[in-house]
Amino acid sequence: MTTAAKFEIEYLQYLKPDGTLNGPLPPAVPNNSVLVELFKKMLFLRTFDGKAIALQRTGKLGTYAACLGHEATHIGIGTLMQPDDVFAPSYREYGAQFERGVLPRNVLLYWGGDERGNVFEAAPKDYPWCVPISTQMLMASGAALSFKLRQQNHVAVAVCGDGGSSKTDFYAAVNSAGAYKLPLVLCVVNNGWAISVPRAAQTGAETLAQKGLAGGLHCLQVDGNDMIAVLEAMRRALDLAREGGGGSVIEFMTYRLHDHTTADDARRYRGEEEVKAAWLKEPFIRLRKYLTDLGLWDEATEKAWVEECGKRVDDEINAYLNTPVQPVEAMFDYLYAELPEDLQGQRAEALAREGRA
């Protein structure tokens, strides 16, 4: 028998669950001071996430998708991107978006039902949050094709979950990226669950990273709870794309420590022991142990920083709560360049109900 082709999927991990290194730091992490700053960002993100959930529970925010446990993956994805790159998120990659300059108040506005939260002044080329599963992967592939046709040295980065990698949109993006050798990085955040559907029930593939092989893309599986590995994976993929080497599929292995959203109750479909085991491998305690052992972090520093994070997040919350509500006609004014006659009538009726006709 003749073998037509043979493939391997590399697994990347530098920082083990016990907070010790597998080997030397990779090129993406020139020194440990870089990791201190990223750890501080993880703390800020976790503080924001907790306060956002509290806002939802007290009726001041709509349904919210928590990112607890994803901090290393999300922040690592956004850290090495350049301002002129394009990011196409799904709906919980706040850490990556904060790295792109998106304000926390934008996140709150969006989940508070105000589409102005999707207006990113610091990242105007980035795509808005995408709740339909995996359609953003195709949007990013279109942006990547535009970069190539215009000979711009930019990269498009998109994120979906493990369930999203089973969608036809994902496969179409993989195919186009391979066929046209596009500067595209497709990030699959494998947190084990597509809402209530476990990873094992979604696909027969041994890894999700290998799904990119059919399109001819560079494929890599990464410990998504290891900030160092996430950074190195993104460095490799972004450099490859900028150098004309084509696209990548990166599978980030992590875990969703919270419910899918605040409208979900994960206790109905996953066991307590599974969640307890995941808490022992989560990214925050891992990096904190590493930095503490090096003498770069301590309890007093953390206490002071958490207090500072709380103040900063409260400022963002107040900015969100104090944002004037849009007038009722806003729901009509941004739908069409020329409003159809039937909607003109509805708009007039809405204004009349408010006594402003």
C-alpha positions as CSV (number, residue, x, y, z in Angstrom):
1,M,0.0,0.0,0.0
2,T,1.2,3.5,-0.9
3,T,0.7,6.3,1.6
4,A,-0.5,9.5,-0.2
5,A,0.0,11.8,2.7
6,K,0.8,11.8,6.4
7,F,0.1,14.5,9.1
8,E,0.8,15.3,12.7
9,I,-0.7,17.8,15.0
10,E,1.8,19.5,17.4
11,Y,0.7,20.2,21.0
12,L,2.1,23.3,22.5
13,Q,2.6,23.7,26.3
14,Y,5.3,25.6,28.2
15,L,3.7,26.3,31.6
16,K,2.4,23.1,33.3
17,P,-0.6,23.0,35.5
18,D,1.6,23.1,38.6
19,G,3.1,26.4,37.5
20,T,6.5,25.1,36.4
21,L,8.1,25.4,33.0
22,N,8.5,22.6,30.5
23,G,11.6,24.3,29.1
24,P,13.0,27.7,28.1
25,L,10.7,30.6,27.3
26,P,9.8,30.8,23.5
27,P,10.4,33.8,21.3
28,A,6.9,35.2,22.0
29,V,7.9,35.8,25.6
30,P,11.2,37.7,25.7
31,N,11.2,37.9,29.5
32,N,9.1,37.2,32.6
33,S,8.2,40.9,33.1
34,V,5.9,40.6,30.0
35,L,4.0,37.9,31.9
36,V,3.5,40.1,34.9
37,E,1.7,42.7,32.8
38,L,-0.4,40.0,31.2
39,F,-1.3,38.5,34.5
40,K,-2.5,41.9,35.7
41,K,-4.7,42.0,32.6
42,M,-6.1,38.6,33.5
43,L,-7.0,39.9,36.9
44,F,-8.7,42.9,35.4
45,L,-10.7,40.7,33.1
46,R,-11.7,38.4,35.9
47,T,-12.8,41.4,38.0
48,F,-14.8,42.8,35.1
49,D,-16.4,39.4,34.4
50,G,-17.6,39.0,38.0
51,K,-19.0,42.5,38.2
52,A,-20.8,42.0,34.9
53,I,-22.5,38.9,36.1
54,A,-23.5,40.8,39.3
55,L,-25.1,43.5,37.1
56,Q,-27.1,40.9,35.2
57,R,-28.3,39.2,38.4
58,T,-29.5,42.6,39.7
59,G,-31.4,43.4,36.5
60,K,-29.0,46.0,35.2
61,L,-27.7,44.0,32.3
62,G,-29.3,41.6,29.8
63,T,-28.1,38.0,29.3
64,Y,-24.3,37.9,29.6
65,A,-21.8,35.4,28.4
66,A,-19.1,35.0,31.0
67,C,-15.4,34.3,30.1
68,L,-14.3,32.7,33.3
69,G,-11.5,30.3,32.6
70,H,-10.8,31.7,29.2
71,E,-8.6,34.6,30.3
72,A,-5.2,33.3,29.0
73,T,-6.6,32.2,25.7
74,H,-8.5,35.4,25.0
75,I,-5.9,37.9,26.1
76,G,-3.2,35.9,24.4
77,I,-5.1,35.9,21.1
78,G,-5.3,39.7,21.1
79,T,-1.9,40.7,22.5
80,L,0.3,40.2,19.4
81,M,-2.2,41.5,16.9
82,Q,-1.3,44.8,15.2
83,P,-3.7,47.8,15.0
84,D,-4.4,47.3,11.3
85,D,-5.3,43.7,11.6
86,V,-8.9,42.7,11.8
87,F,-10.6,40.8,14.6
88,A,-13.8,38.9,14.2
89,P,-15.0,37.7,17.7
90,S,-17.9,35.5,18.6
91,Y,-19.5,36.8,21.9
92,R,-17.2,36.3,24.9
93,E,-13.7,37.3,23.8
94,Y,-13.5,40.4,25.9
95,G,-9.9,39.9,26.8
96,A,-8.9,40.0,23.1
97,Q,-11.0,43.0,22.5
98,F,-9.6,44.9,25.5
99,E,-6.2,44.3,23.9
100,R,-7.6,45.9,20.8
101,G,-8.7,49.0,22.7
102,V,-12.4,48.2,23.1
103,L,-13.7,49.7,26.3
104,P,-15.4,47.5,29.0
105,R,-18.4,49.9,28.8
106,N,-18.9,48.8,25.2
107,V,-19.3,45.2,26.3
108,L,-21.8,46.3,28.9
109,L,-23.7,48.5,26.4
110,Y,-24.0,45.5,24.0
111,W,-25.3,43.1,26.6
112,G,-27.5,45.8,27.9
113,G,-29.3,45.8,24.5
114,D,-27.6,48.9,23.1
115,E,-26.0,48.3,19.7
116,R,-23.8,51.3,20.1
117,G,-21.7,48.9,22.2
118,N,-20.6,47.5,18.8
119,V,-19.0,50.8,17.8
120,F,-15.3,50.3,18.6
121,E,-13.6,53.7,18.3
122,A,-10.1,52.2,18.9
123,A,-10.7,49.3,16.5
124,P,-13.1,50.6,13.8
125,K,-12.2,47.8,11.4
126,D,-13.0,45.0,13.8
127,Y,-16.2,43.1,13.3
128,P,-19.0,43.4,15.9
129,W,-20.0,40.6,18.3
130,C,-21.4,37.6,16.4
131,V,-24.0,35.4,18.2
132,P,-24.9,33.3,15.1
133,I,-22.4,30.5,15.4
134,S,-19.3,30.6,13.2
135,T,-20.5,33.0,10.6
136,Q,-17.7,35.4,11.7
137,M,-15.2,32.9,10.3
138,L,-16.4,33.6,6.8
139,M,-16.3,37.4,7.5
140,A,-12.7,37.1,8.5
141,S,-11.8,35.1,5.5
142,G,-13.3,37.8,3.3
143,A,-11.2,40.4,5.1
144,A,-8.1,38.3,4.6
145,L,-8.8,38.0,0.9
146,S,-9.2,41.8,0.8
147,F,-5.8,42.2,2.4
148,K,-4.2,39.8,-0.1
149,L,-5.7,41.5,-3.1
150,R,-4.7,44.9,-1.9
151,Q,-1.2,43.7,-1.0
152,Q,-1.6,44.8,2.6
153,N,0.5,43.2,5.3
154,H,-2.4,42.6,7.6
155,V,-4.0,39.5,9.2
156,A,-7.6,38.6,9.9
157,V,-8.2,36.7,13.2
158,A,-11.5,35.0,14.0
159,V,-12.6,33.0,17.0
160,C,-15.2,30.3,17.4
161,G,-15.9,27.6,20.0
162,D,-15.6,23.8,19.7
163,G,-19.2,23.6,18.4
164,G,-18.6,26.4,15.9
165,S,-15.8,24.3,14.3
166,S,-18.5,21.8,13.2
167,K,-20.4,24.5,11.2
168,T,-20.2,24.7,7.4
169,D,-19.1,28.4,7.8
170,F,-16.0,27.2,9.5
171,Y,-15.2,24.7,6.8
172,A,-15.8,27.2,4.0
173,A,-13.4,29.6,5.7
174,V,-10.8,26.9,6.0
175,N,-11.2,26.0,2.3
176,S,-11.0,29.6,1.1
177,A,-7.9,30.3,3.3
178,G,-6.2,27.3,1.8
179,A,-7.2,27.8,-1.8
180,Y,-6.1,31.4,-1.8
181,K,-3.3,31.2,0.8
182,L,-4.9,33.9,2.9
183,P,-3.5,35.7,5.9
184,L,-6.1,34.2,8.2
185,V,-5.9,32.8,11.7
186,L,-8.9,30.7,12.8
187,C,-8.9,30.2,16.6
188,V,-11.0,27.4,18.0
189,V,-11.6,27.8,21.7
190,N,-12.3,24.3,22.8
191,N,-13.9,24.7,26.3
192,G,-15.4,21.2,26.2
193,W,-19.0,22.2,25.7
194,A,-21.2,23.7,22.9
195,I,-23.8,25.0,25.4
196,S,-25.0,21.5,26.6
197,V,-23.5,19.4,23.9
198,P,-20.2,17.8,25.0
199,R,-17.1,17.8,22.7
200,A,-17.4,14.0,22.3
201,A,-20.8,14.3,20.7
202,Q,-19.9,16.9,18.2
203,T,-17.3,15.3,16.0
204,G,-15.3,12.1,15.5
205,A,-12.1,14.1,14.9
206,E,-9.3,13.3,17.3
207,T,-8.4,17.0,17.5
208,L,-10.3,20.0,16.3
209,A,-7.0,21.5,15.0
210,Q,-6.8,18.8,12.4
211,K,-9.9,20.2,10.7
212,G,-7.6,22.7,9.0
213,L,-5.5,20.0,7.3
214,A,-8.1,19.4,4.6
215,G,-7.7,23.0,3.5
216,G,-3.9,22.9,3.6
217,L,-3.6,25.1,6.6
218,H,-1.0,25.1,9.4
219,C,-2.6,23.4,12.4
220,L,-1.7,23.5,16.0
221,Q,-3.2,22.4,19.3
222,V,-2.4,24.5,22.4
223,D,-2.9,24.4,26.1
224,G,-5.2,27.3,26.3
225,N,-4.7,27.7,30.1
226,D,-1.0,28.4,29.4
227,M,-0.5,32.0,28.6
228,I,3.0,31.4,27.3
229,A,1.8,28.7,24.8
230,V,-1.1,30.9,23.6
231,L,1.3,33.7,22.9
232,E,3.8,31.5,21.0
233,A,1.0,29.9,19.0
234,M,-0.3,33.3,17.9
235,R,3.2,34.5,17.2
236,R,3.8,31.6,14.8
237,A,0.5,32.0,13.1
238,L,0.6,35.7,12.7
239,D,4.2,35.7,11.4
240,L,3.4,32.9,9.0
241,A,0.5,34.9,7.6
242,R,2.5,38.1,7.3
243,E,5.3,36.3,5.5
244,G,2.9,35.0,2.8
245,G,2.8,31.4,4.3
246,G,-1.0,31.3,4.5
247,G,-3.5,30.6,7.2
248,S,-3.7,28.6,10.4
249,V,-6.1,26.8,12.6
250,I,-5.3,26.8,16.3
251,E,-7.2,24.8,18.8
252,F,-7.0,26.2,22.3
253,M,-7.7,23.6,25.0
254,T,-9.4,25.3,28.0
255,Y,-12.6,25.0,30.0
256,R,-15.8,27.0,30.6
257,L,-15.8,27.5,34.4
258,H,-19.1,29.4,34.4
259,D,-22.4,28.6,32.7
260,H,-22.6,29.1,29.0
261,T,-24.5,32.4,29.7
262,T,-26.4,33.8,32.6
263,A,-29.5,32.2,31.0
264,D,-27.9,28.7,31.4
265,D,-27.6,26.3,34.2
266,A,-24.7,24.0,33.5
267,R,-25.4,21.8,36.5
268,R,-28.1,20.2,34.3
269,Y,-25.7,18.6,31.9
270,R,-22.2,18.4,33.5
271,G,-20.9,16.8,36.7
272,E,-19.5,18.6,39.7
273,E,-16.3,16.5,39.7
274,E,-15.6,17.6,36.1
275,V,-15.8,21.2,37.1
276,K,-13.7,20.7,40.2
277,A,-11.0,19.1,38.1
278,A,-11.0,22.0,35.7
279,W,-10.5,24.5,38.5
280,L,-7.2,22.8,39.3
281,K,-5.9,23.5,35.8
282,E,-7.3,27.0,35.2
283,P,-5.0,29.7,33.8
284,F,-5.1,32.2,36.7
285,I,-3.7,30.0,39.5
286,R,-1.1,28.5,37.1
287,L,0.5,31.8,36.1
288,R,0.2,33.3,39.6
289,K,2.2,30.3,41.0
290,Y,4.9,30.7,38.3
291,L,5.3,34.5,39.0
292,T,5.2,34.1,42.7
293,D,7.9,31.4,42.7
294,L,10.1,33.9,40.7
295,G,9.5,36.6,43.3
296,L,7.7,38.8,40.7
297,W,4.3,38.6,42.4
298,D,3.0,38.4,46.0
299,E,-0.2,38.6,48.0
300,A,0.1,42.3,48.8
301,T,0.7,43.3,45.2
302,E,-2.3,41.3,44.2
303,K,-4.6,42.8,46.8
304,A,-3.6,46.3,45.7
305,W,-4.1,45.5,42.1
306,V,-7.5,43.8,42.6
307,E,-8.6,47.0,44.5
308,E,-7.4,49.1,41.5
309,C,-9.2,46.8,39.1
310,G,-12.4,47.2,41.1
311,K,-12.2,50.9,40.8
312,R,-11.5,50.9,37.1
313,V,-14.4,48.5,36.4
314,D,-16.7,50.6,38.6
315,D,-15.9,53.6,36.5
316,E,-16.8,51.6,33.3
317,I,-20.0,50.4,34.9
318,N,-21.0,54.0,35.8
319,A,-20.2,55.1,32.3
320,Y,-22.5,52.4,31.0
321,L,-25.3,53.1,33.5
322,N,-25.1,56.9,32.8
323,T,-25.3,56.5,29.0
324,P,-28.5,58.1,27.8
325,V,-31.0,55.7,26.3
326,Q,-31.4,56.1,22.5
327,P,-34.7,57.6,21.4
328,V,-37.3,55.2,20.2
329,E,-36.8,56.1,16.5
330,A,-33.3,54.7,16.6
331,M,-34.7,51.2,16.0
332,F,-35.9,52.5,12.6
333,D,-33.2,55.0,11.6
334,Y,-30.3,52.5,11.2
335,L,-32.1,49.7,9.3
336,Y,-32.2,51.1,5.7
337,A,-30.8,54.0,3.7
338,E,-34.4,54.7,2.6
339,L,-37.0,53.5,5.1
340,P,-39.8,51.5,3.5
341,E,-43.3,52.9,3.6
342,D,-44.6,50.4,6.1
343,L,-41.8,51.1,8.6
344,Q,-42.2,54.8,8.1
345,G,-45.7,54.3,9.4
346,Q,-44.5,52.3,12.4
347,R,-41.9,55.0,13.1
348,A,-44.5,57.7,13.1
349,E,-46.8,55.6,15.4
350,A,-43.9,55.1,17.8
351,L,-43.2,58.8,18.0
352,A,-47.0,59.5,18.4
353,R,-47.2,57.2,21.4
354,E,-44.5,59.3,23.0
355,G,-46.2,62.5,22.1
356,R,-43.5,63.6,19.8
357,A,-45.2,63.2,16.5
